Amino acid sequence: MVREHIDTIDSLLARYVAGTLPAPARVLVEAHLELKPENRVRVANLEAMAGQALMEIDPAALSDRDAMLAAIIESQAPETVAAAPKPDAVVFPQVLRDFIGFDAGDVPWRTRLPGYREYDLGDIDGCHVNLFWIKPGRTVPAHTHEGSELSLVLDGAFSDSRGHYGRGDISVADDSVDHRPCADAERPCIGLAVMDAPLKMTGSFRQMIGDLIG
Protein backbone atom coordinates (compact mmCIF):
# COMPACT_ATOMS: atom_id res chain seq x y z
CA MET A 1 0.00 0.00 0.00
CA VAL A 2 3.05 2.29 0.28
CA ARG A 3 3.10 2.70 -3.49
CA GLU A 4 -0.54 3.84 -3.28
CA HIS A 5 -0.49 5.85 -0.05
CA ILE A 6 -3.71 5.75 1.96
CA ASP A 7 -4.18 8.49 4.55
CA THR A 8 -7.96 8.95 4.86
CA ILE A 9 -11.12 6.88 4.61
CA ASP A 10 -12.08 8.80 1.47
CA SER A 11 -8.82 7.90 -0.27
CA LEU A 12 -9.25 4.29 0.87
CA LEU A 13 -12.76 4.11 -0.58
CA ALA A 14 -11.62 5.85 -3.77
CA ARG A 15 -8.94 3.22 -4.27
CA TYR A 16 -11.49 0.51 -3.55
CA VAL A 17 -13.75 1.90 -6.27
CA ALA A 18 -10.79 2.22 -8.66
CA GLY A 19 -9.82 -1.41 -8.02
CA THR A 20 -6.26 -0.63 -6.92
CA LEU A 21 -6.31 -2.10 -3.39
CA PRO A 22 -4.46 -5.33 -2.58
CA ALA A 23 -6.74 -8.27 -1.80
CA PRO A 24 -6.64 -8.05 2.05
CA ALA A 25 -7.41 -4.32 2.01
CA ARG A 26 -10.29 -4.93 -0.40
CA VAL A 27 -11.70 -7.58 1.97
CA LEU A 28 -11.31 -5.15 4.88
CA VAL A 29 -13.31 -2.47 3.02
CA GLU A 30 -16.02 -4.93 2.00
CA ALA A 31 -16.28 -6.13 5.63
CA HIS A 32 -16.57 -2.49 6.70
CA LEU A 33 -19.42 -2.01 4.21
CA GLU A 34 -21.23 -5.06 5.62
CA LEU A 35 -20.98 -3.61 9.12
CA LYS A 36 -21.66 -0.01 8.05
CA PRO A 37 -24.07 -0.37 5.11
CA GLU A 38 -24.82 3.35 5.22
CA ASN A 39 -21.33 3.90 3.79
CA ARG A 40 -22.41 2.08 0.64
CA VAL A 41 -23.90 5.45 -0.24
CA ARG A 42 -20.40 6.95 -0.27
CA VAL A 43 -19.14 4.10 -2.44
CA ALA A 44 -22.09 4.43 -4.81
CA ASN A 45 -21.41 8.15 -5.10
CA LEU A 46 -17.72 7.51 -5.77
CA GLU A 47 -18.63 4.99 -8.45
CA ALA A 48 -20.95 7.51 -10.09
CA MET A 49 -18.27 10.21 -9.78
CA ALA A 50 -15.72 7.84 -11.30
CA GLY A 51 -17.95 7.22 -14.29
CA GLN A 52 -18.45 10.94 -14.77
CA ALA A 53 -14.75 11.66 -14.31
CA LEU A 54 -13.69 8.98 -16.77
CA MET A 55 -15.87 10.56 -19.46
CA GLU A 56 -14.09 13.87 -18.88
CA ILE A 57 -10.49 12.57 -18.71
CA ASP A 58 -8.32 12.46 -21.81
CA PRO A 59 -7.98 8.74 -22.68
CA ALA A 60 -4.20 9.19 -22.84
CA ALA A 61 -4.22 10.01 -19.12
CA LEU A 62 -6.02 6.83 -18.05
CA SER A 63 -2.70 5.04 -17.52
CA ASP A 64 -1.99 7.45 -14.66
CA ARG A 65 -3.94 5.96 -11.75
CA ASP A 66 -3.11 8.84 -9.40
CA ALA A 67 -4.61 11.33 -11.86
CA MET A 68 -7.69 9.15 -12.22
CA LEU A 69 -8.13 8.90 -8.45
CA ALA A 70 -7.65 12.64 -8.03
CA ALA A 71 -10.36 13.24 -10.62
CA ILE A 72 -12.71 10.89 -8.78
CA ILE A 73 -12.15 12.56 -5.41
CA GLU A 74 -12.41 16.10 -6.79
CA SER A 75 -15.60 15.50 -8.78
CA GLN A 76 -18.87 16.82 -7.44
CA ALA A 77 -21.05 14.11 -5.90
CA PRO A 78 -24.42 13.46 -7.57
CA GLU A 79 -27.62 13.00 -5.66
CA THR A 80 -27.15 10.36 -2.97
CA VAL A 81 -28.84 6.97 -3.12
CA ALA A 82 -30.65 5.21 -0.31
CA ALA A 83 -28.53 3.13 2.07
CA ALA A 84 -29.03 -0.64 2.04
CA PRO A 85 -30.72 -2.12 5.11
CA LYS A 86 -28.43 -3.23 7.94
CA PRO A 87 -27.72 -6.97 8.07
CA ASP A 88 -28.26 -9.05 11.18
CA ALA A 89 -25.48 -8.49 13.71
CA VAL A 90 -22.63 -11.01 13.48
CA VAL A 91 -19.10 -10.77 14.78
CA PHE A 92 -17.37 -11.58 11.50
CA PRO A 93 -18.90 -10.29 8.25
CA GLN A 94 -19.53 -12.89 5.55
CA VAL A 95 -16.73 -11.59 3.31
CA LEU A 96 -14.23 -12.05 6.14
CA ARG A 97 -15.51 -15.53 6.97
CA ASP A 98 -15.07 -16.46 3.32
CA PHE A 99 -11.55 -14.98 3.30
CA ILE A 100 -10.20 -16.69 6.43
CA GLY A 101 -12.39 -19.81 6.44
CA PHE A 102 -13.98 -19.60 9.89
CA ASP A 103 -15.99 -17.43 12.28
CA ALA A 104 -15.07 -15.65 15.49
CA GLY A 105 -15.64 -18.61 17.78
CA ASP A 106 -13.09 -20.71 15.90
CA VAL A 107 -10.14 -18.30 15.82
CA PRO A 108 -6.96 -20.10 17.04
CA TRP A 109 -5.72 -17.14 19.08
CA ARG A 110 -2.15 -16.99 20.35
CA THR A 111 -1.15 -14.72 23.25
CA ARG A 112 1.51 -12.26 22.12
CA LEU A 113 1.50 -9.91 25.11
CA PRO A 114 -0.43 -9.87 28.39
CA GLY A 115 -3.98 -8.93 27.43
CA TYR A 116 -3.24 -9.09 23.71
CA ARG A 117 -3.93 -12.05 21.42
CA GLU A 118 -3.34 -12.45 17.73
CA TYR A 119 -4.04 -14.79 14.85
CA ASP A 120 -1.45 -14.22 12.13
CA LEU A 121 -2.64 -14.91 8.60
CA GLY A 122 0.80 -14.07 7.20
CA ASP A 123 1.69 -12.18 4.03
CA ILE A 124 -1.01 -11.94 1.39
CA ASP A 125 -0.75 -9.89 -1.81
CA GLY A 126 2.07 -7.72 -0.44
CA CYS A 127 0.41 -7.07 2.94
CA HIS A 128 0.76 -8.59 6.40
CA VAL A 129 -2.64 -9.60 7.78
CA ASN A 130 -3.72 -10.53 11.30
CA LEU A 131 -6.70 -10.66 13.61
CA PHE A 132 -6.22 -9.11 17.04
CA TRP A 133 -7.96 -9.39 20.43
CA ILE A 134 -7.40 -6.80 23.17
CA LYS A 135 -8.52 -7.40 26.75
CA PRO A 136 -11.14 -4.93 28.05
CA GLY A 137 -9.42 -1.81 29.36
CA ARG A 138 -5.98 -2.88 28.12
CA THR A 139 -3.71 -0.30 26.47
CA VAL A 140 -1.49 -1.42 23.60
CA PRO A 141 2.12 -0.16 24.02
CA ALA A 142 2.89 3.10 22.18
CA HIS A 143 3.96 2.57 18.60
CA THR A 144 4.13 4.10 15.15
CA HIS A 145 4.10 2.51 11.71
CA GLU A 146 6.88 2.13 9.18
CA GLY A 147 4.25 2.05 6.46
CA SER A 148 0.45 2.04 6.25
CA GLU A 149 -1.89 0.11 8.56
CA LEU A 150 -5.64 -0.34 8.23
CA SER A 151 -7.50 -1.64 11.30
CA LEU A 152 -11.17 -2.64 11.16
CA VAL A 153 -13.01 -3.08 14.46
CA LEU A 154 -15.10 -6.26 14.32
CA ASP A 155 -16.39 -6.21 17.89
CA GLY A 156 -15.94 -4.00 20.94
CA ALA A 157 -14.10 -0.70 20.52
CA PHE A 158 -10.84 1.13 21.17
CA SER A 159 -9.72 4.73 21.58
CA ASP A 160 -6.50 6.57 20.86
CA SER A 161 -5.42 10.22 20.66
CA ARG A 162 -7.34 10.62 17.39
CA GLY A 163 -10.74 9.33 18.47
CA HIS A 164 -12.98 6.38 19.29
CA TYR A 165 -13.43 3.40 16.96
CA GLY A 166 -16.38 1.04 17.33
CA ARG A 167 -17.73 -1.93 15.42
CA GLY A 168 -17.34 -1.36 11.70
CA ASP A 169 -15.00 1.65 12.01
CA ILE A 170 -11.66 1.77 10.21
CA SER A 171 -8.51 3.29 11.71
CA VAL A 172 -5.96 4.49 9.15
CA ALA A 173 -2.41 4.91 10.51
CA ASP A 174 1.02 5.54 9.02
CA ASP A 175 4.43 6.86 10.08
CA SER A 176 2.85 10.19 11.09
CA VAL A 177 0.76 8.47 13.79
CA ASP A 178 2.22 7.59 17.21
CA HIS A 179 -0.49 6.17 19.43
CA ARG A 180 -1.48 3.89 22.34
CA PRO A 181 -4.81 2.26 21.46
CA CYS A 182 -6.88 1.35 24.52
CA ALA A 183 -9.78 -1.12 24.42
CA ASP A 184 -13.06 -0.04 26.00
CA ALA A 185 -13.68 -1.46 29.45
CA GLU A 186 -16.97 -3.20 28.65
CA ARG A 187 -15.76 -5.97 26.31
CA PRO A 188 -12.73 -7.18 24.35
CA CYS A 189 -11.82 -5.36 21.16
CA ILE A 190 -11.51 -7.70 18.17
CA GLY A 191 -10.25 -6.45 14.86
CA LEU A 192 -8.62 -7.09 11.51
CA ALA A 193 -5.30 -5.40 10.70
CA VAL A 194 -3.74 -5.05 7.24
CA MET A 195 -0.30 -3.46 7.01
CA ASP A 196 2.50 -3.15 4.49
CA ALA A 197 5.38 -2.64 6.96
CA PRO A 198 6.15 -3.53 10.59
CA LEU A 199 5.19 -1.57 13.69
CA LYS A 200 7.84 0.39 15.56
CA MET A 201 7.61 0.69 19.35
CA THR A 202 8.07 4.26 20.59
CA GLY A 203 7.26 4.31 24.32
CA SER A 204 9.76 4.02 27.15
CA PHE A 205 10.42 0.63 28.71
CA ARG A 206 8.72 1.79 31.91
CA GLN A 207 5.63 2.91 29.99
CA MET A 208 5.55 -0.36 28.08
CA ILE A 209 5.68 -2.42 31.27
CA GLY A 210 2.94 -0.23 32.77
CA ASP A 211 0.71 -0.79 29.74
CA LEU A 212 1.23 -4.57 29.87
CA ILE A 213 0.56 -5.06 33.56
CA GLY A 214 -1.91 -2.22 34.13
Secondary structure, 3 states (H helix, E strand, C coil): CHHHCCCCHHHHHHHHHHCCCCHHHHHHHHHHHHHCHHHHHHHHHHHHHHHHHHHHCCHHHCCCHHHHHHHHHHCCCCCCCCCCCCCCCCCCCHHHHHHHCCCHHHCCCEEEECCEEEEEEEEECCEEEEEEEECCCCECCCEEECCCEEEEEEECCEEECCEEECCCCEEEECCCCCECCEECCCCCEEEEEEECCCEEECCCHHHHHHHHHC
